[in-house]
Every structure is written in structure tokens, then in C-alpha cells.
């Protein structure tokens, strides 16, 4: 039972663990900044005159033009008009059509719920994001129960996850993708491997980089199992093929692979911060990028050799994000969006290995260590 005495003990533990306290501080101040933009409205689709603004006036003139260029949320509205890649007018309104269309599940759900009524699309973008937020919160609560961790810290870090909050204000696929990953991981903890693989697949169709989580599970099993591929790895691989086939379909329809349009998203490890400094100098975005890179370095050094599945997921996330380029690190919004999964699993890992070590027993300790059932 969560009493005031228990809460005070938990707060003391957070203070004792300065790394987690700094993570919370960084997320809270960034979240407050994002919330200062005001309550979500149609203008928060951030439609740019140069791109989706060219067609939005025709399809739904009630949505205001935000600026010349706009932001990523505008593209999900446009794709929800044509999720099957058939309307050349919609395709031409996207900055990088192949890259945008690979994250199809979010706009597809919006299209499905809108029943062909275009004015409903903008509202369903927010509706799906709200449902995704609640799903992620539910998954965090259940995961904390599975790992015998009091949920207070994890819920706090979820609520103030700046990338999640930004994706809720400006409807983005990142929120749906991260919530599906958490729910899939919960199912995996419960040994429901097929259902877990299905949800991981939907997450991969929402944001391709989330596939690193099931791939991390496969990697851990591969390095620790006597078999080359055990049952759960084969199940995961079987379903991961589906997002890959979608990428092939995009290549067939648009003539370009999605990864070919991920301009400046990746670079040599840690070179991204130098690109940001060269472009912006000692700006707030540069300092945010430095903080991110330091977290990734800390995680890699701290874990070194992953001993369980959870550590493997966090380690792979930190390693992957070390290759972040200027397109990800040049503004604080993109930095926090890219690191949603990292910070969620970093929080899980840090709580289970530092704060409650020796005090709370993992209800799934053997499973997390082996992952080979």
C-alpha cells in the first residue's frame, strides 16, 4: 500500500540516486516549457505553407497555417488522407514521402476512425495520442508490478517524459510507438510471446526504430541460448518481417527506400554534438544534446556487459542514439522525441539495479536473467 511513509522513503531514494534525480529534473523543466505552449488546438498540427499547407486549405480550411515550414505532425494529418499511397497530391505535400510513409500505423488508425470524414482527422490524431498515453501509463503500472517495483518513480518519470508530452501536444507517432513498446514488453514479461510479437510489429509500423527493442531481446537470446534461435526469438523474427515488407512496398510505390531519406539523422558516434555546435554555437539545443550524449555514454560505461534482457535493451538504445546526427540533436524537441524509449527503459533498469537492489525481489528475476523460457 502506498502510504505517506512509503512515499517519503521513495523520495529519499530518488535523492540518494543523483542520476535519476537529474533525469527527472531535466524532463520536468523541458515538460514545463512544452506545456507553456498552451492547450492543444488545431494550430498545434504545425502545418507549414511550404509542405502540407499546399493541400490543407483544400481539404480542411479550418486548420490554420503555422509557419513556412511547420513540423512533423503535419505529415501524419496528410498521410491520414491517403494511407495507401495513391494520391499524388498528398505525396507531393510531404518533404520526404518514403521516410514519412514508413510510420504508417498512426495515420492508418486515424484514417480508420475518421470513416472518410476529413474534418474528423485532426480530432482523431489527438484521440489516438490520448489513448496511447493512457495505454503507456497502464503498461508502466503493470510492469512495475511484474518487477516488484513501487510504481511511484516510474509513473512520475512517465508523466514528465518530455518526448511523450511533446508528442501529445503536437500529435506524433512517437507516443503511440512508445506505448505499444511498453505494452509489448509487458506481454513479454508475462510469457505471452505471440501477442508480444504482434504488438512489437505495430510499434515498428508506428516508428521503425522501436524494432530495436525486440531485436535486443533476440540478441540477448542469441548470445545466451544454446540454440542459434530459440522459440521466442523465432516468433519475434517472424513478425518483424511485416514492417520490413511494408518498407519494400514503399520502395515499390515511391521508388526510394525510407532510409535513403533520413537526411542527417545519423553520423559517427557523438559527432552530432559537434555538428550542432558548428551550426548553432553554445545554444540551449547544444547543451541539451550534450546532456543526452553524456547519458548515453554513462549508460554504456555503467552496463558494459549486459547481464539480462532489460540491460541489453537499454545498452542497445544508448549505443544506437550515440550515432544521432544533427537532424535529431539540433532542436530539443527532436532530441527528447528520439530518446523516449531510452529514458523509459533507463528508468526501469535504474530502478531495478540501483534503487531497490537488495530490498525488493524481482518477481521475474530468473526470467529477466535468462529470457530463454
LOLO-130040 format. One record per residue (C-alpha): residue number from 1; x, y, z. Coordinates in steps of 0.02 Angstrom, whole numbers. Layout:
! residues N
{NUM {X Y Z}}
...
***
This chain:
! residues 373
{1 {0 0 0}}
{2 {65 172 -46}}
{3 {68 273 116}}
{4 {148 441 156}}
{5 {287 346 244}}
{6 {320 242 89}}
{7 {316 397 -23}}
{8 {443 486 87}}
{9 {557 333 78}}
{10 {542 330 -110}}
{11 {581 516 -123}}
{12 {733 489 -13}}
{13 {790 351 -128}}
{14 {773 466 -279}}
{15 {878 597 -192}}
{16 {1007 464 -148}}
{17 {1017 420 -332}}
{18 {1076 583 -410}}
{19 {1074 517 -587}}
{20 {889 478 -581}}
{21 {855 644 -495}}
{22 {945 735 -636}}
{23 {845 637 -766}}
{24 {684 690 -680}}
{25 {742 871 -666}}
{26 {789 878 -850}}
{27 {623 802 -902}}
{28 {519 912 -788}}
{29 {593 1079 -843}}
{30 {578 1028 -1026}}
{31 {399 969 -1000}}
{32 {353 1134 -916}}
{33 {423 1225 -1067}}
{34 {320 1118 -1186}}
{35 {163 1142 -1081}}
{36 {190 1330 -1085}}
{37 {137 1324 -1268}}
{38 {-43 1311 -1206}}
{39 {-180 1181 -1228}}
{40 {-177 1081 -1390}}
{41 {-279 1151 -1534}}
{42 {-284 1139 -1723}}
{43 {-138 1258 -1740}}
{44 {-30 1130 -1648}}
{45 {-30 1021 -1803}}
{46 {107 1146 -1850}}
{47 {61 1146 -2035}}
{48 {188 1232 -2146}}
{49 {146 1332 -2301}}
{50 {290 1251 -2396}}
{51 {227 1073 -2371}}
{52 {56 1014 -2310}}
{53 {-10 1192 -2313}}
{54 {-22 1173 -2501}}
{55 {-164 1047 -2483}}
{56 {-236 1080 -2309}}
{57 {-330 1235 -2371}}
{58 {-420 1125 -2496}}
{59 {-459 977 -2382}}
{60 {-489 1063 -2214}}
{61 {-476 1254 -2217}}
{62 {-517 1262 -2031}}
{63 {-337 1212 -1990}}
{64 {-226 1367 -1982}}
{65 {-56 1378 -2064}}
{66 {75 1385 -1927}}
{67 {232 1440 -2019}}
{68 {325 1423 -2182}}
{69 {399 1251 -2145}}
{70 {298 1182 -1998}}
{71 {339 1022 -1904}}
{72 {321 833 -1918}}
{73 {143 822 -1850}}
{74 {76 899 -2012}}
{75 {134 747 -2111}}
{76 {29 624 -2007}}
{77 {-126 728 -2047}}
{78 {-82 721 -2232}}
{79 {-47 534 -2234}}
{80 {-212 502 -2145}}
{81 {-293 572 -2303}}
{82 {-209 437 -2407}}
{83 {-133 292 -2305}}
{84 {-121 179 -2459}}
{85 {-5 292 -2559}}
{86 {-124 326 -2703}}
{87 {-147 515 -2704}}
{88 {-4 604 -2791}}
{89 {-61 772 -2723}}
{90 {-39 709 -2544}}
{91 {128 626 -2585}}
{92 {194 789 -2659}}
{93 {150 883 -2500}}
{94 {272 779 -2396}}
{95 {453 831 -2375}}
{96 {517 651 -2383}}
{97 {374 538 -2437}}
{98 {459 368 -2414}}
{99 {527 416 -2244}}
{100 {358 482 -2185}}
{101 {255 337 -2251}}
{102 {357 205 -2158}}
{103 {270 263 -1997}}
{104 {101 213 -2063}}
{105 {10 136 -1915}}
{106 {-31 301 -1827}}
{107 {-109 389 -1979}}
{108 {-191 225 -2031}}
{109 {-283 213 -1864}}
{110 {-335 394 -1882}}
{111 {-400 360 -2058}}
{112 {-493 207 -1995}}
{113 {-580 303 -1855}}
{114 {-623 450 -1968}}
{115 {-736 346 -2084}}
{116 {-687 454 -2233}}
{117 {-740 615 -2147}}
{118 {-591 731 -2169}}
{119 {-640 857 -2032}}
{120 {-628 714 -1904}}
{121 {-446 678 -1944}}
{122 {-375 819 -1839}}
{123 {-478 765 -1687}}
{124 {-435 581 -1707}}
{125 {-250 623 -1711}}
{126 {-268 689 -1534}}
{127 {-388 550 -1484}}
{128 {-264 413 -1533}}
{129 {-125 506 -1442}}
{130 {-231 518 -1284}}
{131 {-272 332 -1291}}
{132 {-87 295 -1321}}
{133 {-39 399 -1170}}
{134 {-161 302 -1059}}
{135 {-101 135 -1130}}
{136 {79 180 -1090}}
{137 {32 231 -913}}
{138 {-62 67 -890}}
{139 {87 -32 -954}}
{140 {207 59 -836}}
{141 {96 18 -686}}
{142 {85 -165 -736}}
{143 {271 -180 -775}}
{144 {314 -107 -604}}
{145 {203 -240 -526}}
{146 {286 -378 -627}}
{147 {459 -320 -570}}
{148 {401 -288 -390}}
{149 {445 -104 -401}}
{150 {333 27 -318}}
{151 {261 123 -467}}
{152 {283 299 -396}}
{153 {451 338 -476}}
{154 {412 257 -643}}
{155 {243 344 -658}}
{156 {324 510 -615}}
{157 {457 485 -749}}
{158 {323 434 -875}}
{159 {211 583 -840}}
{160 {357 704 -856}}
{161 {439 618 -1004}}
{162 {464 772 -1114}}
{163 {460 675 -1277}}
{164 {293 596 -1230}}
{165 {218 763 -1177}}
{166 {275 848 -1338}}
{167 {203 705 -1442}}
{168 {37 728 -1351}}
{169 {29 916 -1380}}
{170 {81 902 -1563}}
{171 {8 733 -1616}}
{172 {154 622 -1665}}
{173 {179 436 -1693}}
{174 {315 431 -1559}}
{175 {184 422 -1422}}
{176 {90 277 -1499}}
{177 {252 185 -1539}}
{178 {323 202 -1363}}
{179 {159 148 -1281}}
{180 {149 -6 -1392}}
{181 {330 -50 -1349}}
{182 {292 -39 -1162}}
{183 {135 -145 -1184}}
{184 {229 -272 -1290}}
{185 {366 -282 -1158}}
{186 {233 -311 -1025}}
{187 {160 -455 -1127}}
{188 {335 -525 -1150}}
{189 {362 -522 -961}}
{190 {203 -622 -945}}
{191 {269 -754 -1067}}
{192 {138 -706 -1197}}
{193 {266 -710 -1337}}
{194 {149 -714 -1488}}
{195 {43 -568 -1428}}
{196 {201 -475 -1380}}
{197 {272 -501 -1556}}
{198 {110 -437 -1634}}
{199 {114 -277 -1530}}
{200 {300 -253 -1566}}
{201 {255 -263 -1751}}
{202 {126 -125 -1734}}
{203 {255 -22 -1640}}
{204 {378 -48 -1783}}
{205 {247 10 -1907}}
{206 {223 166 -1798}}
{207 {408 206 -1785}}
{208 {541 96 -1863}}
{209 {673 123 -1728}}
{210 {563 39 -1597}}
{211 {608 -127 -1678}}
{212 {773 -111 -1585}}
{213 {682 -172 -1429}}
{214 {629 -344 -1496}}
{215 {796 -355 -1587}}
{216 {883 -327 -1419}}
{217 {784 -472 -1346}}
{218 {835 -580 -1494}}
{219 {1017 -525 -1473}}
{220 {1018 -571 -1289}}
{221 {941 -741 -1326}}
{222 {1064 -770 -1468}}
{223 {1213 -736 -1354}}
{224 {1146 -838 -1208}}
{225 {1048 -982 -1282}}
{226 {1119 -1149 -1332}}
{227 {1015 -1140 -1490}}
{228 {1050 -1015 -1629}}
{229 {868 -959 -1622}}
{230 {750 -1015 -1485}}
{231 {561 -1015 -1492}}
{232 {530 -836 -1435}}
{233 {665 -767 -1550}}
{234 {589 -855 -1699}}
{235 {418 -785 -1656}}
{236 {488 -608 -1644}}
{237 {583 -627 -1807}}
{238 {429 -693 -1896}}
{239 {326 -539 -1852}}
{240 {468 -414 -1877}}
{241 {463 -465 -2061}}
{242 {298 -370 -2079}}
{243 {371 -193 -2056}}
{244 {512 -244 -2173}}
{245 {384 -295 -2305}}
{246 {299 -126 -2283}}
{247 {467 -43 -2319}}
{248 {481 -147 -2477}}
{249 {306 -93 -2529}}
{250 {354 90 -2504}}
{251 {508 63 -2611}}
{252 {397 -14 -2746}}
{253 {269 129 -2740}}
{254 {384 279 -2720}}
{255 {548 217 -2794}}
{256 {653 262 -2641}}
{257 {695 166 -2483}}
{258 {640 257 -2324}}
{259 {816 254 -2250}}
{260 {879 349 -2403}}
{261 {775 499 -2348}}
{262 {831 502 -2166}}
{263 {942 651 -2203}}
{264 {1071 695 -2069}}
{265 {985 585 -1940}}
{266 {1143 486 -1906}}
{267 {1330 514 -1902}}
{268 {1486 440 -1825}}
{269 {1466 411 -1636}}
{270 {1449 576 -1540}}
{271 {1491 681 -1694}}
{272 {1314 750 -1692}}
{273 {1351 870 -1548}}
{274 {1496 946 -1646}}
{275 {1381 975 -1794}}
{276 {1255 1061 -1681}}
{277 {1391 1172 -1606}}
{278 {1456 1215 -1779}}
{279 {1280 1261 -1835}}
{280 {1211 1348 -1679}}
{281 {1357 1381 -1561}}
{282 {1330 1365 -1373}}
{283 {1140 1365 -1387}}
{284 {1012 1282 -1274}}
{285 {995 1146 -1405}}
{286 {1182 1114 -1397}}
{287 {1179 1095 -1207}}
{288 {1027 980 -1218}}
{289 {1120 875 -1348}}
{290 {1273 866 -1234}}
{291 {1163 806 -1089}}
{292 {1089 671 -1199}}
{293 {1258 610 -1260}}
{294 {1325 607 -1081}}
{295 {1178 499 -1028}}
{296 {1214 378 -1170}}
{297 {1398 369 -1125}}
{298 {1359 346 -940}}
{299 {1239 203 -980}}
{300 {1362 113 -1094}}
{301 {1503 126 -965}}
{302 {1390 80 -819}}
{303 {1318 -76 -901}}
{304 {1471 -128 -1005}}
{305 {1417 -309 -1024}}
{306 {1227 -332 -1016}}
{307 {1180 -468 -892}}
{308 {994 -478 -928}}
{309 {867 -432 -1060}}
{310 {823 -264 -982}}
{311 {1006 -210 -979}}
{312 {1025 -267 -1159}}
{313 {879 -157 -1215}}
{314 {948 -4 -1126}}
{315 {1125 -36 -1187}}
{316 {1070 -54 -1369}}
{317 {964 104 -1357}}
{318 {1111 204 -1286}}
{319 {1229 135 -1418}}
{320 {1107 172 -1559}}
{321 {1072 351 -1502}}
{322 {1260 384 -1492}}
{323 {1252 391 -1682}}
{324 {1121 530 -1680}}
{325 {1156 664 -1810}}
{326 {1118 848 -1820}}
{327 {939 822 -1880}}
{328 {898 738 -1713}}
{329 {1007 842 -1597}}
{330 {985 1017 -1670}}
{331 {824 1052 -1575}}
{332 {768 998 -1403}}
{333 {601 932 -1467}}
{334 {681 804 -1582}}
{335 {812 756 -1452}}
{336 {680 710 -1323}}
{337 {568 625 -1451}}
{338 {712 515 -1510}}
{339 {754 466 -1331}}
{340 {579 420 -1267}}
{341 {612 232 -1271}}
{342 {787 255 -1199}}
{343 {727 354 -1047}}
{344 {579 237 -1015}}
{345 {689 83 -1009}}
{346 {832 177 -925}}
{347 {710 215 -783}}
{348 {658 32 -772}}
{349 {838 -27 -772}}
{350 {899 103 -648}}
{351 {758 65 -526}}
{352 {786 -122 -532}}
{353 {975 -115 -516}}
{354 {1012 36 -406}}
{355 {866 98 -301}}
{356 {784 -64 -248}}
{357 {931 -183 -260}}
{358 {934 -300 -112}}
{359 {770 -231 -46}}
{360 {639 -285 -171}}
{361 {645 -454 -256}}
{362 {609 -461 -442}}
{363 {454 -565 -468}}
{364 {527 -604 -639}}
{365 {711 -608 -590}}
{366 {751 -779 -663}}
{367 {658 -739 -822}}
{368 {743 -571 -844}}
{369 {914 -650 -818}}
{370 {886 -792 -937}}
{371 {746 -742 -1054}}
{372 {754 -917 -1126}}
{373 {593 -997 -1063}}
***
